[in-house]
Amino acid sequence: MFLSEAGARPRTREVSPAERKKWVEVFKACDEDNKGYLSREDFKVAVVMLFGYKPSKIEADSVMSSLNPSTSSLSLEEFVNIVRKKKEAQLYRNEIRHIFTAFDVHYRGFLTLEDFKKAFRQVAPRLPERTVIEVFREADRDSDGHVSFRDFEYAMNYGQSES
């Protein structure tokens, strides 16, 4: 059993009408000429408005090439779908951070084997200790006896394919 097998998969959630309305408003605000689509630069501005950061060239290229490569533009529905996925990923990462923080009872920024044992005793008391040790060793990618948040996040995402 690995951490990612414990149901830690991002869930597709329903978009509330208010949330969708906000995304449509941002789309319209970024579609300055009322073209009905967003260009690459329009998309970058929309991401800044919704998520507070400017996407990298790689991220923008990835989004634009994942659609119809010949048009190099995003329709409203494509935009809403991309924003929904980004929001789900953001919420999922926050869930992982919350779980990590719950395990890190000493607020050290890393987890020890004892932290793992204590947490697993609470959430899965019948899980054999050797399994907990295996999970810890797998999560401790650099074998330093500590699982950092980055290690933990990697473990939670291990083996999950992008959808």
Secondary structure, DSSP 4 states (H G I P E B T S, - for coil): --GGGGT-PPPP-PPPHHHHHHHHHHHHHH-TT--SSB-HHHHHHHHHHHHSSPPPHHHHHHHHHHS-TTT--B-HHHHHHHHHHHHHHHHHHHHHHHHHHHH-TT-SSEE-HHHHHHHHHHH-TTS-HHHHHHHHHHH-TT-SS-EEHHHHHHHHHTTPPP-
